[in-house]
Amino acid sequence: MKKLIVLLIVAVSVLSAACSSSPTVSRVDAGTQVDLSGKWNDTDVRTVCDSLIDACLTSPNVDRIVNEFRDTHDGTNPAVIVGSFKNTSSEHIDTSIISRMMQNAIINSGKLDFVAAGDARSEIREERVDQNSGYASDDSAAAIGNETGANFILQGSVKSMVDRADNKSVRTYYVDASLTNIETNRIIWQDQNSEIKKVIIQPKAKL
């Protein structure tokens, strides 16, 4: 009788777990490589950004131009604005993560300074106009016309190539980044990362 009761309890527990709608969640270290679908993920972002950041910060051409700028501008760093990082791959990729990681690392290197771009710049300008519309005292309102103009623009793109045969596919990503002089249109640095290549094998449909 006791064995029967135990078996019934186990069976009910298994059925309850199988019918549960709650997801199973496991915490892992942020650096753990996890590939579920074979699509672009956080590991790919880190790999690409580490490569491109290192290439930019160790570029002899960037070093030379930054030093020349400092020599003629009382030791100040050139200012950079982040332009578009276009995604022309076959899947959704938030390229703002790539540009933000690169921006953070380059700022922390002390080589280049960044100025606000896009929505952030528009929001700051609206606040400055608001302050000068009589809502802030004259001595505390931020002056209009004193923005720091950017000397360089950081841009990039993400492309992908997919080769398929039966239930097997090979997905390769190409991530480009460049730093361009806004006044002269001269590209002072550019590089491409094509390290991310994945072989994905889907289970064959059962007949």
N, C-alpha and C positions, 0 to 999 in steps of 0.2 A: 504493500500500500504506500509506504513512504517513498519507494523508488518511483512509483507511478506519479506521485505528487511532484517529486523533483523533476521528472521528465516533462511534466506539464508546465512547470514554471520555466524551464529552459526553453521549451517550444514557444511559450508566450513571449519570452524575452527576445528570441530570435525574430519572431514575426513582428514585434513592436519596432525593433531596430530596422527591419526591412521596409516597414511601412512609414517610418518617420520621414517627415518632410524637411527636417532641420539638416543643414549641411554639416559635414565633418571638417573641422578647421584645425590645422597644425601650424604652429609658429616655427619658422626656420630663420637661420641667420640671413641678414640682408645680402650677404655675398654669395649665398648658395645658388648654384646654377640649377634652374628648374626649366625644363622644356616640356610643355604639355601638348601644344598644337603644332610646333615647328615654326610658328610665326615669330615676328620681331618681338623681343622681350627685354627686360631690364638688364640681363647679362650682355645682350648685344649692345645696348646703349653704353654701358661701362667700357666694354672692349673698344668700341669705336672712339668714344670721347677720350679715353686714356691715350690712344694712339695719335689722334689729331692734335690734342693739347700738347703732347710731348713734341710733335713735329713743329708746331708753331713756336713754342717757347725756346726750342733749341736751334731755330733757323738762323744761320749767319746773316741773312739778308734782313730779317726783322731786327736782329741785334744792331746792325749797322744803321738802319733807318731810325730806330728809336734813339740811339746815341746821338745821331746828327740832329734830331729834333730837340733833344734835351740841351745840346750845346748852344742852340740858337733861341731857346725859350726859357732861359733861366732855370734849367734843370727840371722843368715840368714834363710829365709824360704826355705822349700823344693821346687824344681822346678817340674812342671807338664807339660806333653805334651798331647795334645788331640789326641787320636787314632780314630778308626772308630766307628761311630754310625750307625749300620746296620739297614736297613729297610727291614723286611721280611713280612710286612703286605700286604694286597691285593690291596693297592692303593699307588699312588705316594705321598711320604712324604719327604720333604727336612729336613733331620735330622741334617744338619749343623746348623739350627736355634736353635735346642735344645742344641747342644754342645756349641755354641757361647754364648747363654744366661747363661748357667751354668758357662762357663769360666769367663764371665764378672762379675757375682755376686761373684764368689769365689775370683777373683783378688781383687775386691773392699772390700772384707771382711778383707783383710790383712793377711789371714792365709797361703795362698799358692801363689807362683809365677808361671807363665806359660812361656814356651819357644815356639818359633815358630815351626809349624809342617807343613807337606805336601807341597803344592805349595808355601806357604809363605817362608818356610825354604829354598826351592830350589832357589827361587828368590834372597833371601838374600845371599846365598852362591855364586851365579853367580855374584852378585855385588861385593862381597869381592874378588873373583878371578880376576874380571875385574880391581879393584883398584890396585891389586898387579901385574898387567901385564904391568906396566909402565904408566898407564893413570892417576894415582894420585901420588902426591909427597910422598916420603918415610915416612915423619913425619905425614902425614895425612891419609895414607892408613890403613884400618882396618886389624889387624894382623890375620893370619890364624892359627887355632888351639886353639883358645880361647873361643870356644862356651861353654855355660853352659849345661852340660849334665843333662837330666831329671832324677829325682828320682822316679817319679810316672807317670803312664799313666791313663788318663780318657777315658773310653770306655762305649759303651752302645748299645741298640738295641730297635727297635719298632716292636711289633707284634700285630696282630689283630685277632679276632675271630668273625665270622658272623654266626648267626643262623636265618634261613628264614622259613617262613610258609605263603603261599599264597602271599598277598601283604604287609606283615609285616616282618620286619627284626630287629634284635638286634645286634648292632655292639659294641664290647668291645675292648679297646686298652690296651696293656701291655707294659709299657716303663721301661726298666732296665738301670741302670747306675752303674759303679763300678770304684774304684780307686785301682790300683795295683802297688806294689813295683816292679820296673823294674829289680832290681838286684836279688831279692829273689823269685819273682813270687807270693808273698803273697798278697792276697786281703785284703786291710786294711779297705775298706768300700764298701758296695753294697746295693742297695735298688731297689724296684720296685713300680711303680705307676700304679694302675688299676682303677683309679677313673672315667675314661672316658667311659661311657656306654650310648648308644643312641638307642632309639626305633624309627624306621623310618617306616612310613605307606605311601605307594604309592597309588595314586588314582587308583581305579579299572577301567579296560578298559570297555568302553561302548559297548554293543552288538548292 
